[in-house]
């Protein structure tokens, strides 16, 4: 039973850690707009490697 509770606690800590990292990234992007726009994970764009984005954050690449 203790292994089960430890596993649940570890998963919750990992999820909370991920939320903290996302908030820190948003805050950093807001404080440093010269580094480019904030790319939200749920935007369907990712890193704009495909050449287009759903919200228009990225420009098309001219290959």
PDB file of N, CA, C, O and CB in Angstrom:
ATOM      1  N   UNK A   1       0.825  -1.198   0.000  1.00  0.00           N
ATOM      2  CA  UNK A   1       0.000   0.000   0.000  1.00  0.00           C
ATOM      3  C   UNK A   1       0.862   1.252   0.000  1.00  0.00           C
ATOM      4  O   UNK A   1       0.498   2.254  -0.616  1.00  0.00           O
ATOM      5  CB  UNK A   1      -0.934   0.004   1.203  1.00  0.00           C
ATOM      6  N   UNK A   2       1.996   1.207   0.681  1.00  0.00           N
ATOM      7  CA  UNK A   2       2.860   2.391   0.735  1.00  0.00           C
ATOM      8  C   UNK A   2       3.481   2.682  -0.639  1.00  0.00           C
ATOM      9  O   UNK A   2       3.699   3.842  -0.986  1.00  0.00           O
ATOM     10  CB  UNK A   2       3.972   2.195   1.789  1.00  0.00           C
ATOM     11  N   UNK A   3       3.760   1.644  -1.406  1.00  0.00           N
ATOM     12  CA  UNK A   3       4.296   1.842  -2.756  1.00  0.00           C
ATOM     13  C   UNK A   3       3.266   2.541  -3.640  1.00  0.00           C
ATOM     14  O   UNK A   3       3.608   3.407  -4.446  1.00  0.00           O
ATOM     15  CB  UNK A   3       4.711   0.490  -3.381  1.00  0.00           C
ATOM     16  N   UNK A   4       2.021   2.158  -3.480  1.00  0.00           N
ATOM     17  CA  UNK A   4       0.929   2.762  -4.249  1.00  0.00           C
ATOM     18  C   UNK A   4       0.808   4.253  -3.926  1.00  0.00           C
ATOM     19  O   UNK A   4       0.710   5.078  -4.834  1.00  0.00           O
ATOM     20  CB  UNK A   4      -0.407   2.039  -3.953  1.00  0.00           C
ATOM     21  N   UNK A   5       0.815   4.597  -2.643  1.00  0.00           N
ATOM     22  CA  UNK A   5       0.714   5.999  -2.230  1.00  0.00           C
ATOM     23  C   UNK A   5       1.946   6.804  -2.640  1.00  0.00           C
ATOM     24  O   UNK A   5       1.835   7.971  -3.016  1.00  0.00           O
ATOM     25  CB  UNK A   5       0.518   6.088  -0.720  1.00  0.00           C
ATOM     26  N   UNK A   6       3.108   6.183  -2.566  1.00  0.00           N
ATOM     27  CA  UNK A   6       4.336   6.844  -3.000  1.00  0.00           C
ATOM     28  C   UNK A   6       4.292   7.141  -4.503  1.00  0.00           C
ATOM     29  O   UNK A   6       4.712   8.211  -4.943  1.00  0.00           O
ATOM     30  CB  UNK A   6       5.561   5.972  -2.664  1.00  0.00           C
ATOM     31  N   UNK A   7       3.789   6.201  -5.268  1.00  0.00           N
ATOM     32  CA  UNK A   7       3.681   6.392  -6.713  1.00  0.00           C
ATOM     33  C   UNK A   7       2.701   7.516  -7.050  1.00  0.00           C
ATOM     34  O   UNK A   7       2.987   8.344  -7.915  1.00  0.00           O
ATOM     35  CB  UNK A   7       3.239   5.088  -7.390  1.00  0.00           C
ATOM     36  N   UNK A   8       1.572   7.553  -6.388  1.00  0.00           N
ATOM     37  CA  UNK A   8       0.603   8.625  -6.613  1.00  0.00           C
ATOM     38  C   UNK A   8       1.216   9.981  -6.253  1.00  0.00           C
ATOM     39  O   UNK A   8       1.058  10.954  -6.990  1.00  0.00           O
ATOM     40  CB  UNK A   8      -0.681   8.378  -5.786  1.00  0.00           C
ATOM     41  N   UNK A   9       1.911  10.035  -5.123  1.00  0.00           N
ATOM     42  CA  UNK A   9       2.566  11.272  -4.701  1.00  0.00           C
ATOM     43  C   UNK A   9       3.626  11.725  -5.693  1.00  0.00           C
ATOM     44  O   UNK A   9       3.740  12.917  -5.979  1.00  0.00           O
ATOM     45  CB  UNK A   9       3.191  11.089  -3.335  1.00  0.00           C
ATOM     46  N   UNK A  10       4.395  10.793  -6.213  1.00  0.00           N
ATOM     47  CA  UNK A  10       5.438  11.124  -7.182  1.00  0.00           C
ATOM     48  C   UNK A  10       4.840  11.666  -8.481  1.00  0.00           C
ATOM     49  O   UNK A  10       5.351  12.629  -9.053  1.00  0.00           O
ATOM     50  CB  UNK A  10       6.299   9.892  -7.475  1.00  0.00           C
ATOM     51  N   UNK A  11       3.766  11.048  -8.935  1.00  0.00           N
ATOM     52  CA  UNK A  11       3.102  11.520 -10.153  1.00  0.00           C
ATOM     53  C   UNK A  11       2.539  12.926  -9.942  1.00  0.00           C
ATOM     54  O   UNK A  11       2.661  13.778 -10.823  1.00  0.00           O
ATOM     55  CB  UNK A  11       1.973  10.547 -10.569  1.00  0.00           C
ATOM     56  N   UNK A  12       1.931  13.174  -8.798  1.00  0.00           N
ATOM     57  CA  UNK A  12       1.419  14.507  -8.503  1.00  0.00           C
ATOM     58  C   UNK A  12       2.541  15.539  -8.439  1.00  0.00           C
ATOM     59  O   UNK A  12       2.384  16.653  -8.938  1.00  0.00           O
ATOM     60  CB  UNK A  12       0.649  14.494  -7.189  1.00  0.00           C
ATOM     61  N   UNK A  13       3.662  15.185  -7.835  1.00  0.00           N
ATOM     62  CA  UNK A  13       4.795  16.105  -7.785  1.00  0.00           C
ATOM     63  C   UNK A  13       5.339  16.418  -9.181  1.00  0.00           C
ATOM     64  O   UNK A  13       5.692  17.561  -9.470  1.00  0.00           O
ATOM     65  CB  UNK A  13       5.903  15.522  -6.916  1.00  0.00           C
ATOM     66  N   UNK A  14       5.404  15.411 -10.037  1.00  0.00           N
ATOM     67  CA  UNK A  14       5.870  15.632 -11.409  1.00  0.00           C
ATOM     68  C   UNK A  14       4.920  16.560 -12.174  1.00  0.00           C
ATOM     69  O   UNK A  14       5.367  17.455 -12.892  1.00  0.00           O
ATOM     70  CB  UNK A  14       6.004  14.287 -12.149  1.00  0.00           C
ATOM     71  N   UNK A  15       3.623  16.347 -12.019  1.00  0.00           N
ATOM     72  CA  UNK A  15       2.651  17.206 -12.693  1.00  0.00           C
ATOM     73  C   UNK A  15       2.716  18.646 -12.174  1.00  0.00           C
ATOM     74  O   UNK A  15       2.660  19.593 -12.958  1.00  0.00           O
ATOM     75  CB  UNK A  15       1.238  16.646 -12.510  1.00  0.00           C
ATOM     76  N   UNK A  16       2.832  18.806 -10.869  1.00  0.00           N
ATOM     77  CA  UNK A  16       2.957  20.146 -10.300  1.00  0.00           C
ATOM     78  C   UNK A  16       4.264  20.804 -10.746  1.00  0.00           C
ATOM     79  O   UNK A  16       4.300  22.008 -10.999  1.00  0.00           O
ATOM     80  CB  UNK A  16       2.887  20.086  -8.763  1.00  0.00           C
ATOM     81  N   UNK A  17       5.321  20.027 -10.840  1.00  0.00           N
ATOM     82  CA  UNK A  17       6.590  20.551 -11.343  1.00  0.00           C
ATOM     83  C   UNK A  17       6.475  21.050 -12.772  1.00  0.00           C
ATOM     84  O   UNK A  17       7.051  22.077 -13.131  1.00  0.00           O
ATOM     85  CB  UNK A  17       7.663  19.487 -11.260  1.00  0.00           C
ATOM     86  N   UNK A  18       5.727  20.316 -13.586  1.00  0.00           N
ATOM     87  CA  UNK A  18       5.527  20.735 -14.976  1.00  0.00           C
ATOM     88  C   UNK A  18       4.743  22.046 -15.056  1.00  0.00           C
ATOM     89  O   UNK A  18       5.031  22.893 -15.902  1.00  0.00           O
ATOM     90  CB  UNK A  18       4.796  19.639 -15.761  1.00  0.00           C
ATOM     91  N   UNK A  19       3.766  22.210 -14.189  1.00  0.00           N
ATOM     92  CA  UNK A  19       2.995  23.458 -14.147  1.00  0.00           C
ATOM     93  C   UNK A  19       3.914  24.621 -13.762  1.00  0.00           C
ATOM     94  O   UNK A  19       3.809  25.709 -14.328  1.00  0.00           O
ATOM     95  CB  UNK A  19       1.810  23.342 -13.140  1.00  0.00           C
ATOM     96  N   UNK A  20       4.798  24.397 -12.816  1.00  0.00           N
ATOM     97  CA  UNK A  20       5.736  25.438 -12.394  1.00  0.00           C
ATOM     98  C   UNK A  20       6.667  25.815 -13.544  1.00  0.00           C
ATOM     99  O   UNK A  20       6.944  26.996 -13.753  1.00  0.00           O
ATOM    100  CB  UNK A  20       6.557  24.967 -11.174  1.00  0.00           C
ATOM    101  N   UNK A  21       7.144  24.835 -14.282  1.00  0.00           N
ATOM    102  CA  UNK A  21       8.023  25.111 -15.424  1.00  0.00           C
ATOM    103  C   UNK A  21       7.289  25.915 -16.499  1.00  0.00           C
ATOM    104  O   UNK A  21       7.862  26.845 -17.065  1.00  0.00           O
ATOM    105  CB  UNK A  21       8.557  23.794 -16.020  1.00  0.00           C
ATOM    106  N   UNK A  22       6.028  25.571 -16.789  1.00  0.00           N
ATOM    107  CA  UNK A  22       5.264  26.311 -17.791  1.00  0.00           C
ATOM    108  C   UNK A  22       5.045  27.752 -17.355  1.00  0.00           C
ATOM    109  O   UNK A  22       5.174  28.668 -18.167  1.00  0.00           O
ATOM    110  CB  UNK A  22       3.919  25.629 -18.048  1.00  0.00           C
ATOM    111  N   UNK A  23       4.716  27.965 -16.088  1.00  0.00           N
ATOM    112  CA  UNK A  23       4.520  29.332 -15.587  1.00  0.00           C
ATOM    113  C   UNK A  23       5.812  30.132 -15.653  1.00  0.00           C
ATOM    114  O   UNK A  23       5.800  31.309 -16.015  1.00  0.00           O
ATOM    115  CB  UNK A  23       3.998  29.305 -14.146  1.00  0.00           C
ATOM    116  N   UNK A  24       6.924  29.498 -15.307  1.00  0.00           N
ATOM    117  CA  UNK A  24       8.214  30.185 -15.381  1.00  0.00           C
ATOM    118  C   UNK A  24       8.534  30.567 -16.829  1.00  0.00           C
ATOM    119  O   UNK A  24       9.064  31.650 -17.079  1.00  0.00           O
ATOM    120  CB  UNK A  24       9.336  29.295 -14.800  1.00  0.00           C
ATOM    121  N   UNK A  25       8.216  29.683 -17.783  1.00  0.00           N
ATOM    122  CA  UNK A  25       8.460  29.965 -19.192  1.00  0.00           C
ATOM    123  C   UNK A  25       7.598  31.126 -19.685  1.00  0.00           C
ATOM    124  O   UNK A  25       8.075  31.992 -20.418  1.00  0.00           O
ATOM    125  CB  UNK A  25       8.192  28.720 -20.034  1.00  0.00           C
ATOM    126  N   UNK A  26       6.323  31.142 -19.278  1.00  0.00           N
ATOM    127  CA  UNK A  26       5.445  32.249 -19.668  1.00  0.00           C
ATOM    128  C   UNK A  26       5.944  33.565 -19.099  1.00  0.00           C
ATOM    129  O   UNK A  26       5.945  34.581 -19.794  1.00  0.00           O
ATOM    130  CB  UNK A  26       4.011  31.989 -19.202  1.00  0.00           C
ATOM    131  N   UNK A  27       6.368  33.557 -17.840  1.00  0.00           N
ATOM    132  CA  UNK A  27       6.875  34.763 -17.209  1.00  0.00           C
ATOM    133  C   UNK A  27       8.146  35.238 -17.902  1.00  0.00           C
ATOM    134  O   UNK A  27       8.312  36.435 -18.136  1.00  0.00           O
ATOM    135  CB  UNK A  27       7.138  34.519 -15.723  1.00  0.00           C
ATOM    136  N   UNK A  28       9.037  34.320 -18.230  1.00  0.00           N
ATOM    137  CA  UNK A  28      10.268  34.673 -18.930  1.00  0.00           C
ATOM    138  C   UNK A  28       9.959  35.253 -20.305  1.00  0.00           C
ATOM    139  O   UNK A  28      10.560  36.250 -20.705  1.00  0.00           O
ATOM    140  CB  UNK A  28      11.180  33.449 -19.064  1.00  0.00           C
ATOM    141  N   UNK A  29       9.024  34.636 -21.035  1.00  0.00           N
ATOM    142  CA  UNK A  29       8.659  35.121 -22.370  1.00  0.00           C
ATOM    143  C   UNK A  29       8.022  36.509 -22.283  1.00  0.00           C
ATOM    144  O   UNK A  29       8.235  37.341 -23.165  1.00  0.00           O
ATOM    145  CB  UNK A  29       7.693  34.133 -23.061  1.00  0.00           C
ATOM    146  N   UNK A  30       7.244  36.765 -21.233  1.00  0.00           N
ATOM    147  CA  UNK A  30       6.622  38.075 -21.058  1.00  0.00           C
ATOM    148  C   UNK A  30       7.670  39.139 -20.743  1.00  0.00           C
ATOM    149  O   UNK A  30       7.550  40.279 -21.192  1.00  0.00           O
ATOM    150  CB  UNK A  30       5.571  38.023 -19.944  1.00  0.00           C
ATOM    151  N   UNK A  31       8.683  38.778 -19.985  1.00  0.00           N
ATOM    152  CA  UNK A  31       9.728  39.735 -19.613  1.00  0.00           C
ATOM    153  C   UNK A  31      10.746  39.971 -20.717  1.00  0.00           C
ATOM    154  O   UNK A  31      11.447  40.983 -20.699  1.00  0.00           O
ATOM    155  CB  UNK A  31      10.439  39.259 -18.379  1.00  0.00           C
ATOM    156  N   UNK A  32      10.842  39.070 -21.666  1.00  0.00           N
ATOM    157  CA  UNK A  32      11.827  39.163 -22.749  1.00  0.00           C
ATOM    158  C   UNK A  32      11.149  39.024 -24.108  1.00  0.00           C
ATOM    159  O   UNK A  32      11.345  38.014 -24.784  1.00  0.00           O
ATOM    160  CB  UNK A  32      12.915  38.084 -22.586  1.00  0.00           C
ATOM    161  N   UNK A  33      10.357  40.011 -24.526  1.00  0.00           N
ATOM    162  CA  UNK A  33       9.654  39.907 -25.810  1.00  0.00           C
ATOM    163  C   UNK A  33      10.594  39.937 -27.010  1.00  0.00           C
ATOM    164  O   UNK A  33      10.199  39.534 -28.104  1.00  0.00           O
ATOM    165  CB  UNK A  33       8.652  41.027 -25.935  1.00  0.00           C
ATOM    166  N   UNK A  34      11.812  40.400 -26.833  1.00  0.00           N
ATOM    167  CA  UNK A  34      12.757  40.459 -27.948  1.00  0.00           C
ATOM    168  C   UNK A  34      13.199  39.072 -28.411  1.00  0.00           C
ATOM    169  O   UNK A  34      13.784  38.938 -29.486  1.00  0.00           O
ATOM    170  CB  UNK A  34      13.972  41.273 -27.551  1.00  0.00           C
ATOM    171  N   UNK A  35      12.928  38.056 -27.625  1.00  0.00           N
ATOM    172  CA  UNK A  35      13.333  36.700 -27.987  1.00  0.00           C
ATOM    173  C   UNK A  35      12.277  35.967 -28.810  1.00  0.00           C
ATOM    174  O   UNK A  35      12.470  34.804 -29.161  1.00  0.00           O
ATOM    175  CB  UNK A  35      13.637  35.910 -26.740  1.00  0.00           C
ATOM    176  N   UNK A  36      11.173  36.626 -29.121  1.00  0.00           N
ATOM    177  CA  UNK A  36      10.146  36.012 -29.948  1.00  0.00           C
ATOM    178  C   UNK A  36       8.885  35.755 -29.166  1.00  0.00           C
ATOM    179  O   UNK A  36       8.853  35.926 -27.947  1.00  0.00           O
ATOM    180  CB  UNK A  36      10.649  34.726 -30.544  1.00  0.00           C
ATOM    181  N   UNK A  37       7.844  35.343 -29.864  1.00  0.00           N
ATOM    182  CA  UNK A  37       6.544  35.137 -29.211  1.00  0.00           C
ATOM    183  C   UNK A  37       6.517  33.869 -28.366  1.00  0.00           C
ATOM    184  O   UNK A  37       7.280  32.929 -28.589  1.00  0.00           O
ATOM    185  CB  UNK A  37       5.441  35.075 -30.254  1.00  0.00           C
ATOM    186  N   UNK A  38       5.627  33.873 -27.405  1.00  0.00           N
ATOM    187  CA  UNK A  38       5.395  32.692 -26.584  1.00  0.00           C
ATOM    188  C   UNK A  38       4.697  31.639 -27.422  1.00  0.00           C
ATOM    189  O   UNK A  38       3.687  31.930 -28.065  1.00  0.00           O
ATOM    190  CB  UNK A  38       4.560  33.038 -25.326  1.00  0.00           C
ATOM    191  N   UNK A  39       5.207  30.443 -27.427  1.00  0.00           N
ATOM    192  CA  UNK A  39       4.593  29.352 -28.191  1.00  0.00           C
ATOM    193  C   UNK A  39       3.933  28.405 -27.209  1.00  0.00           C
ATOM    194  O   UNK A  39       4.604  27.623 -26.535  1.00  0.00           O
ATOM    195  CB  UNK A  39       5.647  28.598 -29.076  1.00  0.00           C
ATOM    196  N   UNK A  40       2.637  28.480 -27.135  1.00  0.00           N
ATOM    197  CA  UNK A  40       1.888  27.638 -26.220  1.00  0.00           C
ATOM    198  C   UNK A  40       1.898  26.198 -26.705  1.00  0.00           C
ATOM    199  O   UNK A  40       1.843  25.942 -27.908  1.00  0.00           O
ATOM    200  CB  UNK A  40       0.452  28.143 -26.072  1.00  0.00           C
ATOM    201  N   UNK A  41       1.967  25.276 -25.786  1.00  0.00           N
ATOM    202  CA  UNK A  41       2.051  23.870 -26.135  1.00  0.00           C
ATOM    203  C   UNK A  41       0.797  23.369 -26.843  1.00  0.00           C
ATOM    204  O   UNK A  41       0.893  22.489 -27.699  1.00  0.00           O
ATOM    205  CB  UNK A  41       2.298  23.052 -24.899  1.00  0.00           C
ATOM    206  N   UNK A  42      -0.372  23.903 -26.512  1.00  0.00           N
ATOM    207  CA  UNK A  42      -1.620  23.440 -27.087  1.00  0.00           C
ATOM    208  C   UNK A  42      -2.012  24.139 -28.374  1.00  0.00           C
ATOM    209  O   UNK A  42      -3.126  23.945 -28.860  1.00  0.00           O
ATOM    210  CB  UNK A  42      -2.698  23.604 -26.104  1.00  0.00           C
ATOM    211  N   UNK A  43      -1.121  24.953 -28.942  1.00  0.00           N
ATOM    212  CA  UNK A  43      -1.448  25.710 -30.142  1.00  0.00           C
ATOM    213  C   UNK A  43      -1.418  24.859 -31.405  1.00  0.00           C
ATOM    214  O   UNK A  43      -1.909  25.297 -32.445  1.00  0.00           O
ATOM    215  CB  UNK A  43      -0.497  26.861 -30.291  1.00  0.00           C
ATOM    216  N   UNK A  44      -0.867  23.682 -31.342  1.00  0.00           N
ATOM    217  CA  UNK A  44      -0.800  22.824 -32.507  1.00  0.00           C
ATOM    218  C   UNK A  44       0.354  23.169 -33.421  1.00  0.00           C
ATOM    219  O   UNK A  44       0.461  22.632 -34.524  1.00  0.00           O
ATOM    220  CB  UNK A  44      -2.078  22.897 -33.266  1.00  0.00           C
ATOM    221  N   UNK A  45       1.209  24.052 -32.977  1.00  0.00           N
ATOM    222  CA  UNK A  45       2.300  24.513 -33.806  1.00  0.00           C
ATOM    223  C   UNK A  45       3.624  23.900 -33.374  1.00  0.00           C
ATOM    224  O   UNK A  45       4.434  23.511 -34.216  1.00  0.00           O
ATOM    225  CB  UNK A  45       2.384  26.021 -33.764  1.00  0.00           C
ATOM    226  N   UNK A  46       3.842  23.815 -32.102  1.00  0.00           N
ATOM    227  CA  UNK A  46       5.105  23.304 -31.600  1.00  0.00           C
ATOM    228  C   UNK A  46       6.210  24.292 -31.842  1.00  0.00           C
ATOM    229  O   UNK A  46       6.168  25.408 -31.325  1.00  0.00           O
ATOM    230  CB  UNK A  46       5.441  21.978 -32.240  1.00  0.00           C
ATOM    231  N   UNK A  47       7.196  23.906 -32.615  1.00  0.00           N
ATOM    232  CA  UNK A  47       8.347  24.770 -32.860  1.00  0.00           C
ATOM    233  C   UNK A  47       8.325  25.389 -34.248  1.00  0.00           C
ATOM    234  O   UNK A  47       9.337  25.938 -34.685  1.00  0.00           O
ATOM    235  CB  UNK A  47       9.624  23.992 -32.675  1.00  0.00           C
ATOM    236  N   UNK A  48       7.223  25.320 -34.943  1.00  0.00           N
ATOM    237  CA  UNK A  48       7.056  25.885 -36.282  1.00  0.00           C
ATOM    238  C   UNK A  48       7.950  25.210 -37.317  1.00  0.00           C
ATOM    239  O   UNK A  48       8.232  25.793 -38.364  1.00  0.00           O
ATOM    240  CB  UNK A  48       7.344  27.370 -36.254  1.00  0.00           C
ATOM    241  N   UNK A  49       8.390  24.010 -37.041  1.00  0.00           N
ATOM    242  CA  UNK A  49       9.246  23.297 -37.982  1.00  0.00           C
ATOM    243  C   UNK A  49       8.491  22.904 -39.244  1.00  0.00           C
ATOM    244  O   UNK A  49       9.103  22.684 -40.289  1.00  0.00           O
ATOM    245  CB  UNK A  49       9.832  22.061 -37.325  1.00  0.00           C
ATOM    246  N   UNK A  50       7.162  22.813 -39.156  1.00  0.00           N
ATOM    247  CA  UNK A  50       6.367  22.437 -40.314  1.00  0.00           C
ATOM    248  C   UNK A  50       6.152  23.576 -41.290  1.00  0.00           C
ATOM    249  O   UNK A  50       5.650  23.348 -42.391  1.00  0.00           O
ATOM    250  CB  UNK A  50       5.049  21.916 -39.869  1.00  0.00           C
ATOM    251  N   UNK A  51       6.518  24.801 -40.920  1.00  0.00           N
ATOM    252  CA  UNK A  51       6.390  25.929 -41.832  1.00  0.00           C
ATOM    253  C   UNK A  51       5.108  26.716 -41.666  1.00  0.00           C
ATOM    254  O   UNK A  51       4.948  27.740 -42.329  1.00  0.00           O
ATOM    255  CB  UNK A  51       6.483  25.450 -43.224  1.00  0.00           C
ATOM    256  N   UNK A  52       4.187  26.294 -40.817  1.00  0.00           N
ATOM    257  CA  UNK A  52       2.967  27.063 -40.588  1.00  0.00           C
ATOM    258  C   UNK A  52       2.495  26.839 -39.166  1.00  0.00           C
ATOM    259  O   UNK A  52       2.868  25.861 -38.518  1.00  0.00           O
ATOM    260  CB  UNK A  52       1.863  26.673 -41.597  1.00  0.00           C
ATOM    261  N   UNK A  53       1.678  27.749 -38.695  1.00  0.00           N
ATOM    262  CA  UNK A  53       1.148  27.637 -37.338  1.00  0.00           C
ATOM    263  C   UNK A  53      -0.335  27.938 -37.347  1.00  0.00           C
ATOM    264  O   UNK A  53      -0.835  28.648 -38.220  1.00  0.00           O
ATOM    265  CB  UNK A  53       1.886  28.586 -36.372  1.00  0.00           C
ATOM    266  N   UNK A  54      -1.034  27.388 -36.363  1.00  0.00           N
ATOM    267  CA  UNK A  54      -2.474  27.581 -36.265  1.00  0.00           C
ATOM    268  C   UNK A  54      -2.866  29.000 -35.918  1.00  0.00           C
ATOM    269  O   UNK A  54      -3.880  29.496 -36.409  1.00  0.00           O
ATOM    270  CB  UNK A  54      -3.038  26.653 -35.250  1.00  0.00           C
ATOM    271  N   UNK A  55      -2.085  29.665 -35.083  1.00  0.00           N
ATOM    272  CA  UNK A  55      -2.426  31.003 -34.644  1.00  0.00           C
ATOM    273  C   UNK A  55      -1.615  32.092 -35.344  1.00  0.00           C
ATOM    274  O   UNK A  55      -1.756  33.267 -35.004  1.00  0.00           O
ATOM    275  CB  UNK A  55      -2.235  31.106 -33.168  1.00  0.00           C
ATOM    276  N   UNK A  56      -0.791  31.742 -36.288  1.00  0.00           N
ATOM    277  CA  UNK A  56      -0.018  32.730 -37.009  1.00  0.00           C
ATOM    278  C   UNK A  56       1.199  33.240 -36.249  1.00  0.00           C
ATOM    279  O   UNK A  56       1.664  34.347 -36.521  1.00  0.00           O
ATOM    280  CB  UNK A  56      -0.889  33.869 -37.359  1.00  0.00           C
ATOM    281  N   UNK A  57       1.730  32.465 -35.302  1.00  0.00           N
ATOM    282  CA  UNK A  57       2.889  32.890 -34.561  1.00  0.00           C
ATOM    283  C   UNK A  57       4.155  32.859 -35.423  1.00  0.00           C
ATOM    284  O   UNK A  57       5.088  33.629 -35.194  1.00  0.00           O
ATOM    285  CB  UNK A  57       3.063  32.018 -33.339  1.00  0.00           C
ATOM    286  N   UNK A  58       4.177  31.996 -36.379  1.00  0.00           N
ATOM    287  CA  UNK A  58       5.388  31.796 -37.159  1.00  0.00           C
ATOM    288  C   UNK A  58       5.143  32.177 -38.619  1.00  0.00           C
ATOM    289  O   UNK A  58       4.019  32.140 -39.119  1.00  0.00           O
ATOM    290  CB  UNK A  58       5.865  30.334 -37.053  1.00  0.00           C
ATOM    291  N   UNK A  59       6.216  32.534 -39.262  1.00  0.00           N
ATOM    292  CA  UNK A  59       6.115  32.846 -40.671  1.00  0.00           C
ATOM    293  C   UNK A  59       6.489  31.611 -41.474  1.00  0.00           C
ATOM    294  O   UNK A  59       7.213  30.739 -40.994  1.00  0.00           O
ATOM    295  CB  UNK A  59       7.017  34.045 -41.041  1.00  0.00           C
ATOM    296  N   UNK A  60       5.989  31.546 -42.697  1.00  0.00           N
ATOM    297  CA  UNK A  60       6.337  30.408 -43.546  1.00  0.00           C
ATOM    298  C   UNK A  60       7.786  30.490 -43.950  1.00  0.00           C
ATOM    299  O   UNK A  60       8.324  31.565 -44.214  1.00  0.00           O
ATOM    300  CB  UNK A  60       5.442  30.352 -44.787  1.00  0.00           C
ATOM    301  N   UNK A  61       8.402  29.335 -43.992  1.00  0.00           N
ATOM    302  CA  UNK A  61       9.808  29.267 -44.383  1.00  0.00           C
ATOM    303  C   UNK A  61       9.913  29.322 -45.897  1.00  0.00           C
ATOM    304  O   UNK A  61       9.110  28.711 -46.602  1.00  0.00           O
ATOM    305  CB  UNK A  61      10.477  27.983 -43.836  1.00  0.00           C
ATOM    306  N   UNK A  62      10.877  30.036 -46.388  1.00  0.00           N
ATOM    307  CA  UNK A  62      11.075  30.134 -47.829  1.00  0.00           C
ATOM    308  C   UNK A  62      12.165  29.204 -48.314  1.00  0.00           C
ATOM    309  O   UNK A  62      13.252  29.660 -48.668  1.00  0.00           O
ATOM    310  CB  UNK A  62      11.408  31.553 -48.216  1.00  0.00           C
ATOM    311  N   UNK A  63      11.896  27.898 -48.338  1.00  0.00           N
ATOM    312  CA  UNK A  63      12.892  26.913 -48.785  1.00  0.00           C
ATOM    313  C   UNK A  63      12.906  26.829 -50.281  1.00  0.00           C
ATOM    314  O   UNK A  63      13.677  26.055 -50.848  1.00  0.00           O
ATOM    315  CB  UNK A  63      12.613  25.535 -48.190  1.00  0.00           C
TER     316      UNK A  63
END
